[in-house]
């Protein structure tokens, strides 16, 4: 077990290294070099740019050196928590991102929890009452949920709440709290604003999990040990929850691995539509302004986050199901 | 088979018997079994697929949507880029059958354009005096038929100064219906092109990974794991934003497709690898290898057809992801850009809730996206059930 964990963590480190290369590539992608764009921008903002400042910037990013060394410099800075400076905001990227990242994590994890809280009971119900009217309703709703992209759902929900209820949904905080420091009142305000984003982000995942759970539970319920248990006169609840549900939950846990990146991705788009103060809108604006240190760092952080989640889910899976061998082959 | 039937019929050479010979009799269980064993796997697949109602429904609708897209010019009523400055945000025109309570051939009323006294937004009202019958197969603006030749023939239209905006008009007074049709060409073809690229990559890398194993397998599998653990949208956004703005539309279109396929091939590669690992140890593959067939022939002639049906399933389920990806990127403004028309580009106008609340028809492209994706999912689901026709 320990051997497996260590190996997974080493693999994770390698992945993060590759990820940093990709992120740096993204920073380098747009035409024109960073320094001239930055100087141009500062001039546009009416700031004076003297030689000393240029030299300080060159030194910080190693811009006078070859690309490979620039990468090493950037990566070294990253390890020390320095992700560069955003010229669009004229702020350190780290300061800009931290609070938004915390909100992104909160929303992603909360949606993930919501997905399971909704999907597991519905999936179990659908499997125990297959082809019942409720099952059909869930199946159809699931199909539509899978087919509707998150951001369109957000748009449609916004439209409906606006026209029918007169609410203007959007944002995570009321106007009074946006600039306030964190307080109990602000947390309560946040909780009030969370449901719509969570529902929107969670739909596709919920639909998928219901489908997987229904399928695997139906398979389990048809097996002989269930018939035996029923023949022995066990109560239905015991029959259901003692083994089949536990077994059927397995593929569900392994889906966290790809559900989490999907949720983070969906969250990015939904945030843009609902204008949530998370990473998404910031990333979009950074990309539009070609503020590449900001954009690259955000891609790096979001992907790293998803990878970390995948690692945690794999470790969870191994600890829940003793049958899974700690081999790479077993995961393929 | 025929000899058996004539034996059955022999004892009763009456009219009834003749009748039975003329129309094929209900096949006996034996015959049905025999037919089942004689049928090719594709026949079985087709038969099973046709039993899957939703899948048939989905594929028929898809066929219709693709036909509409291919012949967008013929079905559209106005040029995609033609602006009607005095018909901004005009609501969908209702095609009517009754005038003053009496049945009439299909017609539309003329539009009176007024101004809202406070907001100065255009207000539209039916002018019941003016009647423009809907005419079929009329000549209108010129368009190219699949890029081959020009035509001016359209399915329907009304005489000027009447207009028939089936889905209303957008902020520049362009006909939404015609734009949805011509946007379908981009949105739907990006799915197909992207899947083609993923298909080639997936078969190649998955095949190498599964057939040769060892180090190649290790490397490809790690790449796949890496790509699958990335959140797609931020990565796509970053890559799409790096596409230079001054490129010609066709090149941007192609780049976006490539970006979308970058992650899409991984799922396919996994399927290919798994199936190859499974089939590689079959006797017939061994026999081919012993008979001296080159590796290329073993892969393409013996292994690939063995799981082609699974690939078809996977592709059908992969197309909607590409369509959704394009729509999402274009919607937030870093995918395709105007003047290119795609469903995502059209939805850019629907970003503002207040605009949408006043002009809900701007959301019509979204309905098309959802419906198309839904149909692909139905069709794919049906195909998945029939992918292995010998499985009971």
Interface residues (C-beta under 8 A of the other chain):
Chain A: X15 X18 X19 X22 X26 X29 X30 X31 X143 X144 X146 X147 X148 X149 X151 X152 X155 X156 X158 X159 X162 X163 X168 X170 X257 X258 X261 X262 X264 X265 X266 X268 X269 X272 X273 X279 X283 X284 X287 X288 X290 X295 X296 X298 X299 X302 X303 X306 X307 X310 X328 X332
Chain B: X221 X225 X226 X228 X229 X230 X231 X232 X233 X234 X235 X237 X238 X239 X241 X242 X244 X274 X320 X324 X327 X328 X331 X332 X333 X334 X347 X350 X351 X353 X354 X356 X357 X360 X363 X366 X369 X370 X371 X373 X374 X377 X378
